[in-house]
Amino acid sequence: MDRLQLGAAIANELLEEFEGGRLRELAQSIAGSLSRTLYDRSIDLRMLAADKSIQDALVMQGSGKRYQAEALERLRSLLRLSPYFLNAFLVDTDGSMTVCAHENASVRSVEFKGQAQFERALRLDQQDSWVTDEVWDNPWSNHRKVLVYVAPVVVNGLTVGVFYLEYDFEGQVERIMDVSRRECDRSTISIVDQAGRVVASTGGYSFHAHHPHAIASIQPQLTTHDGLIVAQATVPSDLGMPGLAYRCVIEDRVATEDEIAKALATE
């Protein structure tokens, strides 16, 4: 009997090791996908911030509505064609919104002067500069979880305003996790920030809840305890993403003897 128990224990350890390695690779794959998609959206931001219609809308504010109308059409085309963004808008250096793509957006009434992200964008002195900070529950977009990308609009070396893109973090990250989860239905996949707070999850964690298994480390992690396997990978930031330090945490359980017996009985 002792030999059988020992054999079962060894088999369990081997299974945990194999499953843990697979989950760690999956966590790294999800982290890499998230890194690439977040960085790619910064390219959209910077391309539009350098667009002549966007620049003219800020430079030519006092020359009639024509320039604002052209910029508005450009931004609405972006929202119509792209699944990634919920809104796009321009703010002048006084903190007033001049063009907003979403017709009914509550953010139209916001005064941006003095807000940290706006002031930070104004201080950026290079045309290709951009920033984003943290996922937040946006009250102006029906509490959708979003990332706001911002870039200065620079004309002839002078900053004339700030361009904003509101990225649908909630919807896009759900897609990444759902596609990955089809390969491991028993697992729970979560994205956590540098403080260990959950910003997205396929499980029951609420937004900004502290993840019980997140480890503050930039190195890949793998832990096992009583059949629970937890794999963690850091979203790489080598693509120039300032302000982001997300991690992917995957939890899964090794099947128990009863579960294996039931699965075999149904075959």
LOMI-321634 format. One line per field, with one value per residue: chain; x, y, z of N, C-alpha, C, CB in turn; residue in one letter; residue number from 1. Coordinates in steps of 0.2 Angstrom, whole numbers, plus 5000, padded with zeros to 4 digits. Glycine has a CB too. Layout:
! LOMI-321634
unit = (A;...)
n.xx = (X;...)
n.yy = (Y;...)
n.zz = (Z;...)
ca.xx = (X;...)
ca.yy = (Y;...)
ca.zz = (Z;...)
c.xx = (X;...)
c.yy = (Y;...)
c.zz = (Z;...)
cb.xx = (X;...)
cb.yy = (Y;...)
cb.zz = (Z;...)
code = (A;...)
pos = (NUM;...)
***
This chain:
! LOMI-321634
unit = (A;A;A;A;A;A;A;A;A;A;A;A;A;A;A;A;A;A;A;A;A;A;A;A;A;A;A;A;A;A;A;A;A;A;A;A;A;A;A;A;A;A;A;A;A;A;A;A;A;A;A;A;A;A;A;A;A;A;A;A;A;A;A;A;A;A;A;A;A;A;A;A;A;A;A;A;A;A;A;A;A;A;A;A;A;A;A;A;A;A;A;A;A;A;A;A;A;A;A;A;A;A;A;A;A;A;A;A;A;A;A;A;A;A;A;A;A;A;A;A;A;A;A;A;A;A;A;A;A;A;A;A;A;A;A;A;A;A;A;A;A;A;A;A;A;A;A;A;A;A;A;A;A;A;A;A;A;A;A;A;A;A;A;A;A;A;A;A;A;A;A;A;A;A;A;A;A;A;A;A;A;A;A;A;A;A;A;A;A;A;A;A;A;A;A;A;A;A;A;A;A;A;A;A;A;A;A;A;A;A;A;A;A;A;A;A;A;A;A;A;A;A;A;A;A;A;A;A;A;A;A;A;A;A;A;A;A;A;A;A;A;A;A;A;A;A;A;A;A;A;A;A;A;A;A;A;A;A;A;A;A;A;A;A;A;A;A)
n.xx = (5004;5010;5019;5011;5005;5016;5020;5008;5010;5022;5018;5009;5017;5024;5014;5010;5022;5023;5011;5012;5023;5017;5007;5015;5021;5010;5005;5016;5014;5002;5005;5015;5006;4998;5007;5011;4999;4995;5006;5005;4993;4998;5005;4995;4990;5001;5002;4990;4991;5001;4994;4989;4976;4972;4981;4978;4966;4968;4977;4971;4960;4953;4948;4935;4924;4928;4940;4940;4929;4934;4944;4936;4929;4939;4943;4931;4930;4940;4935;4924;4930;4939;4941;4946;4945;4935;4933;4939;4948;4952;4962;4964;4978;4974;4966;4954;4941;4941;4938;4928;4926;4915;4899;4890;4897;4901;4912;4914;4911;4922;4935;4951;4963;4976;4974;4983;4987;4985;4994;5006;5007;5008;5021;5029;5041;5044;5039;5035;5032;5023;5011;5004;4994;4987;4975;4958;4942;4931;4920;4914;4912;4902;4907;4916;4931;4946;4961;4969;4977;4988;4995;5006;5002;5011;5018;5029;5038;5032;5020;5003;4992;4984;4982;4970;4966;4955;4956;4948;4951;4945;4937;4946;4956;4948;4945;4958;4961;4950;4952;4964;4960;4952;4960;4962;4951;4948;4955;4959;4962;4971;4974;4986;4990;5005;5004;4998;4984;4969;4965;4959;4950;4946;4940;4931;4936;4935;4936;4951;4953;4964;4975;4976;4987;4997;5013;5026;5036;5048;5052;5047;5036;5032;5022;5016;5003;4995;4988;4985;4990;5000;5004;5015;5018;5027;5021;5030;5040;5048;5045;5044;5034;5029;5025;5018;5016;5011;5006;5003;4993;4990;4979;4977;4970;4976;4969;4959;4959;4946;4940;4947;4943;4930;4930;4936;4926;4915;4920)
n.yy = (4994;5006;5008;5010;5022;5030;5029;5035;5048;5052;5052;5062;5073;5074;5076;5089;5096;5095;5101;5113;5119;5120;5129;5140;5144;5147;5158;5167;5168;5175;5186;5192;5194;5204;5214;5217;5221;5232;5241;5243;5250;5263;5267;5270;5281;5290;5292;5298;5310;5316;5320;5330;5336;5335;5343;5355;5358;5362;5372;5381;5386;5398;5401;5398;5384;5374;5367;5360;5352;5344;5337;5330;5321;5313;5307;5301;5292;5283;5277;5271;5261;5254;5242;5244;5256;5267;5281;5297;5312;5329;5341;5358;5369;5376;5367;5365;5355;5353;5345;5331;5314;5305;5307;5308;5308;5310;5315;5327;5338;5340;5348;5350;5356;5356;5343;5327;5319;5326;5338;5331;5327;5339;5343;5334;5335;5330;5325;5312;5307;5299;5294;5283;5278;5270;5256;5261;5263;5270;5283;5291;5283;5274;5266;5258;5248;5255;5261;5276;5283;5296;5310;5323;5336;5342;5356;5362;5362;5367;5364;5362;5357;5342;5325;5313;5295;5283;5268;5252;5243;5233;5226;5221;5214;5204;5197;5192;5184;5175;5168;5161;5153;5143;5133;5128;5125;5124;5133;5149;5165;5180;5197;5207;5223;5232;5234;5222;5222;5216;5219;5213;5198;5181;5174;5176;5187;5204;5221;5228;5221;5213;5201;5185;5177;5183;5187;5199;5201;5202;5192;5176;5165;5150;5141;5128;5121;5110;5104;5115;5125;5139;5150;5163;5178;5192;5206;5211;5226;5231;5238;5251;5256;5267;5268;5256;5240;5226;5210;5193;5181;5164;5152;5135;5118;5102;5088;5078;5061;5056;5064;5060;5047;5048;5054;5045;5035;5040;5039)
n.zz = (5000;5004;4994;4983;4987;4987;4974;4968;4973;4967;4954;4955;4957;4946;4937;4941;4939;4925;4921;4927;4920;4907;4910;4914;4902;4895;4902;4899;4886;4885;4891;4883;4871;4876;4879;4865;4859;4867;4865;4851;4850;4854;4843;4834;4841;4840;4826;4823;4831;4824;4812;4799;4799;4813;4819;4813;4818;4831;4829;4821;4828;4829;4817;4811;4809;4800;4801;4813;4810;4800;4807;4816;4808;4804;4817;4820;4810;4814;4825;4820;4812;4819;4832;4844;4851;4862;4862;4856;4857;4857;4866;4870;4874;4885;4892;4887;4879;4862;4850;4849;4847;4851;4851;4862;4873;4890;4894;4888;4895;4904;4913;4909;4913;4924;4927;4930;4920;4908;4911;4912;4898;4892;4895;4888;4876;4864;4848;4845;4857;4871;4883;4895;4909;4920;4921;4923;4930;4921;4923;4914;4903;4905;4916;4910;4909;4906;4897;4895;4882;4879;4869;4865;4854;4842;4833;4822;4833;4843;4856;4854;4859;4866;4862;4864;4866;4870;4876;4875;4886;4894;4886;4875;4882;4888;4876;4873;4884;4884;4872;4874;4885;4881;4879;4891;4901;4914;4921;4929;4923;4926;4925;4933;4941;4946;4959;4963;4961;4954;4937;4927;4924;4921;4931;4947;4953;4958;4951;4955;4966;4978;4972;4978;4975;4968;4964;4969;4957;4943;4937;4929;4937;4947;4957;4968;4977;4987;4976;4969;4956;4952;4940;4934;4924;4918;4910;4896;4895;4886;4875;4875;4883;4894;4911;4913;4921;4921;4926;4921;4929;4931;4937;4941;4944;4948;4942;4953;4961;4961;4951;4940;4939;4937;4925;4917;4918;4910;4897)
ca.xx = (5000;5014;5022;5005;5004;5022;5019;5003;5013;5027;5014;5006;5022;5026;5009;5010;5027;5021;5005;5015;5027;5013;5004;5020;5022;5004;5005;5021;5011;4997;5009;5017;5001;4995;5012;5011;4993;4995;5011;5002;4989;5002;5007;4989;4990;5006;5001;4985;4994;5005;4990;4988;4969;4972;4985;4975;4960;4970;4981;4966;4953;4949;4947;4929;4923;4930;4946;4937;4925;4939;4947;4930;4928;4945;4942;4925;4932;4944;4930;4920;4934;4943;4937;4950;4944;4929;4933;4945;4947;4957;4961;4969;4983;4970;4963;4947;4940;4939;4935;4927;4923;4909;4894;4886;4902;4900;4919;4914;4911;4927;4940;4957;4968;4978;4974;4990;4989;4986;5000;5012;5008;5011;5028;5033;5044;5046;5033;5033;5032;5016;5011;4997;4996;4984;4968;4953;4935;4929;4913;4912;4911;4898;4911;4920;4938;4949;4967;4969;4983;4989;5001;5006;5001;5017;5018;5035;5042;5027;5015;4997;4987;4985;4977;4968;4963;4952;4957;4944;4955;4941;4934;4951;4959;4944;4946;4964;4961;4945;4955;4969;4957;4949;4965;4963;4945;4948;4960;4957;4967;4970;4979;4986;4995;5011;5002;4995;4977;4966;4962;4955;4950;4941;4937;4927;4939;4932;4941;4956;4954;4970;4975;4979;4993;5001;5020;5029;5043;5047;5054;5042;5035;5028;5021;5011;5001;4989;4985;4984;4996;4999;5010;5015;5023;5027;5020;5037;5039;5054;5043;5044;5028;5030;5019;5014;5020;5006;5008;4998;4993;4985;4978;4973;4971;4977;4963;4959;4958;4939;4938;4950;4939;4923;4931;4937;4920;4911;4922)
ca.yy = (5000;5012;5009;5013;5029;5033;5030;5040;5055;5054;5054;5069;5078;5074;5080;5096;5099;5096;5106;5120;5121;5122;5136;5146;5146;5151;5165;5171;5170;5180;5193;5194;5196;5210;5219;5219;5225;5239;5245;5244;5256;5269;5269;5273;5287;5295;5293;5303;5316;5320;5321;5338;5338;5335;5349;5361;5359;5365;5378;5386;5386;5404;5402;5394;5377;5369;5363;5355;5347;5339;5333;5326;5316;5309;5303;5296;5286;5279;5274;5267;5256;5251;5239;5245;5263;5270;5288;5300;5319;5334;5346;5363;5370;5379;5362;5364;5350;5356;5340;5324;5309;5302;5313;5309;5307;5314;5319;5334;5344;5340;5353;5346;5360;5354;5335;5325;5316;5332;5342;5327;5327;5345;5343;5330;5340;5327;5324;5305;5305;5297;5291;5280;5276;5264;5254;5264;5262;5277;5285;5294;5278;5268;5262;5253;5248;5258;5264;5282;5285;5303;5312;5330;5338;5347;5359;5367;5362;5370;5360;5366;5353;5335;5321;5307;5289;5279;5261;5248;5238;5228;5221;5218;5209;5198;5193;5188;5178;5169;5163;5157;5149;5137;5127;5126;5127;5124;5138;5156;5169;5186;5202;5212;5228;5232;5233;5216;5222;5213;5224;5209;5191;5176;5172;5180;5193;5211;5226;5231;5217;5211;5194;5181;5173;5187;5188;5205;5199;5203;5185;5171;5162;5144;5138;5123;5119;5106;5103;5121;5127;5146;5152;5171;5180;5199;5209;5214;5233;5233;5241;5258;5258;5270;5267;5249;5235;5221;5203;5188;5176;5159;5147;5129;5113;5096;5084;5073;5054;5055;5067;5056;5041;5050;5056;5038;5031;5042;5037)
ca.zz = (5000;5004;4987;4979;4989;4985;4966;4966;4975;4962;4948;4956;4957;4939;4933;4943;4935;4918;4920;4929;4914;4902;4912;4914;4895;4893;4905;4896;4879;4886;4893;4876;4867;4879;4877;4858;4857;4870;4861;4844;4850;4854;4836;4832;4844;4838;4819;4823;4834;4819;4806;4798;4801;4820;4821;4811;4822;4837;4827;4818;4832;4828;4810;4809;4811;4795;4803;4818;4806;4797;4813;4819;4803;4805;4823;4819;4805;4818;4830;4816;4808;4824;4837;4850;4855;4864;4861;4854;4857;4857;4871;4869;4880;4891;4895;4885;4873;4855;4846;4853;4842;4853;4851;4868;4878;4896;4896;4885;4900;4909;4912;4909;4916;4931;4928;4930;4913;4904;4912;4910;4891;4889;4897;4884;4871;4858;4844;4845;4864;4873;4890;4898;4916;4923;4920;4928;4930;4918;4925;4908;4898;4908;4920;4907;4912;4900;4897;4891;4879;4877;4866;4864;4847;4841;4827;4822;4839;4849;4858;4853;4862;4868;4859;4869;4864;4876;4874;4878;4889;4897;4880;4872;4886;4888;4870;4873;4889;4882;4866;4878;4890;4877;4879;4898;4903;4922;4924;4930;4921;4928;4924;4939;4941;4950;4966;4964;4961;4948;4932;4922;4926;4919;4937;4951;4956;4957;4949;4960;4972;4979;4970;4983;4973;4964;4967;4966;4954;4936;4934;4929;4944;4947;4963;4968;4984;4988;4969;4965;4952;4950;4935;4933;4919;4918;4903;4895;4894;4882;4869;4877;4886;4901;4916;4914;4924;4922;4926;4920;4934;4929;4942;4939;4949;4945;4943;4959;4959;4960;4945;4934;4939;4934;4917;4913;4918;4905;4891)
c.xx = (5004;5017;5017;5005;5010;5022;5014;5006;5018;5023;5011;5011;5024;5021;5009;5016;5026;5016;5008;5019;5023;5009;5008;5021;5016;5003;5010;5018;5006;5000;5012;5012;4998;5000;5011;5005;4993;5000;5008;4997;4992;5004;5001;4988;4995;5005;4996;4987;4998;5001;4989;4981;4968;4976;4982;4969;4962;4974;4976;4959;4949;4947;4941;4929;4925;4935;4944;4933;4929;4942;4942;4929;4933;4945;4936;4926;4936;4940;4926;4924;4938;4939;4940;4948;4937;4928;4939;4944;4953;4956;4966;4974;4980;4966;4955;4946;4938;4936;4934;4923;4916;4904;4891;4891;4901;4907;4919;4914;4917;4932;4947;4963;4969;4977;4981;4992;4990;4992;5006;5013;5010;5018;5032;5035;5046;5040;5031;5032;5024;5017;5004;4999;4993;4977;4963;4946;4932;4922;4910;4911;4907;4902;4915;4928;4942;4957;4967;4976;4983;4995;5001;5005;5006;5017;5024;5038;5038;5022;5008;4991;4989;4979;4976;4964;4961;4952;4952;4948;4951;4939;4940;4955;4955;4945;4953;4964;4956;4948;4960;4965;4953;4954;4965;4957;4944;4952;4956;4963;4966;4976;4980;4991;5001;5010;4999;4987;4975;4963;4958;4955;4945;4937;4932;4930;4936;4938;4945;4956;4961;4971;4979;4986;4998;5008;5023;5036;5042;5049;5048;5042;5031;5028;5015;5009;4994;4985;4984;4990;4995;5006;5009;5020;5022;5026;5027;5036;5045;5052;5042;5037;5029;5024;5016;5019;5015;5009;5001;4998;4988;4985;4974;4974;4972;4971;4964;4958;4951;4937;4941;4946;4933;4924;4932;4930;4915;4913;4920)
c.yy = (5006;5013;5012;5020;5033;5034;5035;5047;5057;5056;5060;5074;5079;5078;5087;5099;5100;5101;5113;5123;5124;5129;5142;5148;5149;5158;5170;5173;5175;5187;5196;5197;5203;5215;5222;5223;5232;5244;5247;5250;5263;5271;5272;5280;5292;5296;5299;5310;5320;5321;5328;5340;5339;5342;5355;5363;5363;5372;5384;5387;5393;5406;5398;5387;5372;5364;5358;5350;5342;5334;5328;5320;5311;5304;5299;5290;5281;5274;5269;5260;5252;5248;5240;5251;5264;5277;5291;5308;5323;5339;5352;5364;5373;5374;5361;5359;5354;5352;5334;5320;5306;5307;5314;5308;5312;5318;5325;5339;5344;5345;5350;5349;5358;5346;5332;5322;5321;5336;5338;5327;5333;5346;5339;5335;5336;5325;5317;5303;5303;5294;5288;5278;5270;5262;5258;5263;5269;5278;5288;5289;5272;5264;5257;5253;5250;5260;5270;5283;5293;5305;5319;5331;5344;5349;5364;5367;5365;5366;5364;5363;5346;5331;5315;5302;5285;5272;5256;5242;5232;5223;5218;5213;5203;5194;5188;5182;5173;5165;5158;5152;5143;5131;5124;5128;5128;5130;5145;5160;5176;5191;5207;5217;5227;5232;5226;5216;5220;5219;5220;5202;5187;5173;5177;5186;5200;5215;5229;5227;5214;5203;5190;5178;5177;5188;5194;5203;5200;5196;5180;5167;5156;5142;5133;5122;5116;5105;5109;5123;5134;5148;5160;5173;5188;5201;5213;5222;5236;5237;5248;5260;5261;5269;5261;5244;5229;5214;5199;5182;5170;5154;5141;5124;5106;5092;5079;5066;5053;5058;5063;5050;5042;5051;5049;5034;5033;5041;5031)
c.zz = (5000;4998;4982;4980;4986;4977;4964;4968;4970;4956;4948;4955;4949;4935;4935;4939;4928;4917;4922;4923;4909;4904;4912;4907;4892;4896;4901;4889;4880;4887;4887;4872;4869;4878;4870;4857;4861;4867;4854;4844;4851;4847;4833;4834;4841;4830;4819;4826;4829;4812;4806;4800;4809;4822;4819;4815;4828;4835;4825;4821;4830;4821;4807;4811;4806;4798;4809;4815;4803;4802;4815;4814;4803;4811;4823;4815;4809;4822;4826;4813;4814;4830;4844;4854;4856;4862;4859;4854;4858;4862;4869;4875;4886;4894;4893;4879;4867;4850;4850;4848;4844;4854;4858;4874;4884;4897;4892;4890;4905;4908;4914;4912;4923;4932;4927;4923;4908;4905;4910;4902;4889;4890;4892;4878;4865;4854;4844;4852;4866;4880;4890;4905;4919;4921;4925;4925;4927;4919;4918;4902;4901;4913;4917;4909;4906;4902;4893;4889;4878;4874;4865;4856;4846;4834;4827;4829;4845;4850;4858;4856;4864;4865;4864;4865;4870;4873;4878;4881;4891;4891;4877;4876;4887;4882;4871;4878;4887;4876;4870;4882;4887;4878;4886;4902;4911;4925;4925;4928;4923;4926;4930;4938;4946;4957;4968;4964;4954;4943;4927;4924;4923;4925;4941;4955;4954;4955;4955;4966;4972;4977;4975;4981;4969;4968;4964;4963;4947;4933;4934;4935;4943;4954;4963;4976;4984;4981;4966;4962;4950;4946;4934;4928;4919;4911;4901;4893;4890;4876;4870;4880;4893;4905;4917;4917;4926;4922;4924;4925;4932;4935;4939;4944;4945;4947;4949;4956;4957;4953;4939;4934;4935;4926;4914;4913;4912;4898;4888)
cb.xx = (4995;5020;5024;4999;5003;5028;5017;4997;5016;5032;5009;5003;5028;5027;5002;5011;5034;5019;4999;5019;5032;5007;5001;5026;5023;4997;5008;5027;5008;4992;5014;5021;4995;4994;5019;5011;4987;4997;5017;4999;4984;5008;5008;4982;4992;5013;4999;4979;4998;5011;4984;4989;4964;4975;4992;4972;4957;4975;4986;4965;4955;4953;4953;4929;4915;4932;4952;4933;4920;4944;4950;4924;4927;4952;4942;4919;4936;4949;4926;4917;4939;4949;4937;4957;4947;4928;4930;4948;4942;4958;4962;4966;4989;4966;4963;4944;4936;4946;4939;4922;4927;4911;4888;4881;4909;4898;4924;4908;4904;4931;4939;4959;4966;4973;4969;4991;4984;4979;5000;5011;5001;5007;5029;5029;5050;5050;5034;5039;5034;5013;5012;4994;4994;4984;4967;4955;4931;4931;4913;4916;4917;4894;4907;4920;4940;4946;4973;4966;4984;4988;5002;5012;4994;5024;5011;5033;5048;5025;5016;4996;4981;4984;4980;4963;4968;4945;4964;4938;4959;4935;4931;4956;4961;4937;4946;4970;4958;4939;4959;4974;4951;4948;4972;4969;4939;4951;4966;4955;4968;4969;4978;4988;4991;5016;4997;4997;4975;4961;4968;4957;4950;4943;4942;4923;4947;4928;4938;4954;4949;4973;4979;4975;4990;4998;5024;5030;5045;5052;5059;5043;5032;5030;5019;5013;5001;4984;4979;4981;4997;4999;5010;5015;5022;5033;5014;5040;5039;5058;5037;5045;5023;5031;5015;5012;5023;5001;5010;4998;4991;4987;4974;4976;4965;4984;4961;4954;4961;4935;4941;4957;4938;4920;4937;4942;4916;4910;4930)
cb.yy = (5000;5011;5002;5009;5029;5029;5023;5039;5054;5048;5048;5069;5076;5067;5076;5097;5095;5089;5104;5119;5116;5117;5135;5143;5139;5147;5164;5167;5163;5178;5191;5189;5191;5209;5216;5213;5221;5238;5241;5238;5255;5268;5263;5269;5286;5291;5287;5301;5315;5316;5316;5339;5333;5329;5348;5360;5352;5361;5377;5384;5386;5410;5400;5395;5376;5373;5367;5359;5350;5342;5337;5330;5319;5313;5308;5300;5289;5283;5278;5271;5259;5255;5231;5246;5268;5268;5292;5298;5320;5338;5343;5370;5374;5384;5363;5371;5345;5359;5339;5325;5304;5298;5311;5304;5307;5310;5314;5334;5343;5333;5359;5343;5367;5357;5332;5319;5311;5336;5344;5320;5325;5351;5341;5324;5343;5321;5326;5301;5311;5292;5296;5274;5282;5264;5247;5271;5260;5277;5290;5300;5275;5265;5260;5254;5241;5264;5259;5288;5281;5308;5308;5334;5340;5343;5363;5373;5366;5377;5357;5367;5353;5335;5318;5310;5285;5282;5259;5245;5240;5230;5225;5224;5212;5201;5197;5193;5181;5173;5168;5161;5153;5139;5129;5128;5123;5117;5139;5158;5169;5186;5206;5207;5235;5238;5239;5213;5230;5208;5228;5210;5191;5171;5170;5175;5193;5214;5231;5238;5210;5212;5194;5176;5167;5194;5182;5210;5192;5209;5182;5166;5166;5139;5144;5116;5126;5109;5099;5127;5123;5150;5148;5174;5177;5202;5213;5211;5237;5227;5238;5262;5251;5278;5273;5247;5237;5222;5201;5185;5178;5155;5150;5127;5112;5092;5080;5075;5049;5058;5074;5054;5038;5056;5060;5034;5032;5050;5037)
cb.zz = (5006;5010;4984;4980;4996;4987;4963;4971;4982;4961;4947;4963;4961;4936;4935;4951;4936;4915;4924;4935;4912;4901;4919;4917;4890;4895;4912;4895;4876;4891;4898;4873;4867;4886;4879;4854;4859;4878;4860;4841;4856;4859;4831;4834;4852;4838;4816;4826;4840;4817;4807;4791;4799;4823;4817;4803;4824;4840;4822;4811;4839;4831;4805;4801;4812;4789;4806;4823;4801;4793;4818;4820;4796;4805;4829;4817;4799;4822;4834;4810;4804;4827;4837;4848;4851;4871;4867;4847;4863;4850;4878;4866;4877;4888;4902;4883;4875;4852;4840;4859;4840;4860;4846;4868;4876;4902;4893;4880;4904;4908;4917;4902;4916;4936;4924;4935;4911;4905;4920;4912;4888;4893;4904;4881;4874;4859;4837;4842;4869;4867;4895;4894;4920;4931;4919;4929;4936;4911;4930;4906;4895;4903;4926;4899;4915;4897;4894;4896;4873;4884;4859;4866;4845;4843;4825;4819;4838;4846;4865;4846;4858;4876;4852;4874;4859;4878;4874;4873;4896;4900;4875;4869;4893;4889;4864;4875;4896;4879;4861;4882;4894;4870;4877;4902;4901;4924;4919;4937;4913;4936;4917;4945;4942;4948;4968;4971;4961;4949;4929;4914;4933;4915;4942;4956;4955;4963;4945;4961;4971;4986;4963;4986;4969;4962;4967;4972;4956;4934;4939;4923;4949;4942;4968;4965;4988;4993;4971;4970;4946;4956;4928;4940;4912;4921;4903;4889;4901;4881;4866;4870;4887;4900;4915;4907;4931;4917;4933;4913;4941;4923;4948;4932;4953;4948;4937;4964;4964;4965;4945;4936;4946;4937;4917;4917;4924;4906;4891)
code = (M;D;R;L;Q;L;G;A;A;I;A;N;E;L;L;E;E;F;E;G;G;R;L;R;E;L;A;Q;S;I;A;G;S;L;S;R;T;L;Y;D;R;S;I;D;L;R;M;L;A;A;D;K;S;I;Q;D;A;L;V;M;Q;G;S;G;K;R;Y;Q;A;E;A;L;E;R;L;R;S;L;L;R;L;S;P;Y;F;L;N;A;F;L;V;D;T;D;G;S;M;T;V;C;A;H;E;N;A;S;V;R;S;V;E;F;K;G;Q;A;Q;F;E;R;A;L;R;L;D;Q;Q;D;S;W;V;T;D;E;V;W;D;N;P;W;S;N;H;R;K;V;L;V;Y;V;A;P;V;V;V;N;G;L;T;V;G;V;F;Y;L;E;Y;D;F;E;G;Q;V;E;R;I;M;D;V;S;R;R;E;C;D;R;S;T;I;S;I;V;D;Q;A;G;R;V;V;A;S;T;G;G;Y;S;F;H;A;H;H;P;H;A;I;A;S;I;Q;P;Q;L;T;T;H;D;G;L;I;V;A;Q;A;T;V;P;S;D;L;G;M;P;G;L;A;Y;R;C;V;I;E;D;R;V;A;T;E;D;E;I;A;K;A;L;A;T;E)
pos = (1;2;3;4;5;6;7;8;9;10;11;12;13;14;15;16;17;18;19;20;21;22;23;24;25;26;27;28;29;30;31;32;33;34;35;36;37;38;39;40;41;42;43;44;45;46;47;48;49;50;51;52;53;54;55;56;57;58;59;60;61;62;63;64;65;66;67;68;69;70;71;72;73;74;75;76;77;78;79;80;81;82;83;84;85;86;87;88;89;90;91;92;93;94;95;96;97;98;99;100;101;102;103;104;105;106;107;108;109;110;111;112;113;114;115;116;117;118;119;120;121;122;123;124;125;126;127;128;129;130;131;132;133;134;135;136;137;138;139;140;141;142;143;144;145;146;147;148;149;150;151;152;153;154;155;156;157;158;159;160;161;162;163;164;165;166;167;168;169;170;171;172;173;174;175;176;177;178;179;180;181;182;183;184;185;186;187;188;189;190;191;192;193;194;195;196;197;198;199;200;201;202;203;204;205;206;207;208;209;210;211;212;213;214;215;216;217;218;219;220;221;222;223;224;225;226;227;228;229;230;231;232;233;234;235;236;237;238;239;240;241;242;243;244;245;246;247;248;249;250;251;252;253;254;255;256;257;258;259;260;261;262;263;264;265;266;267)
***
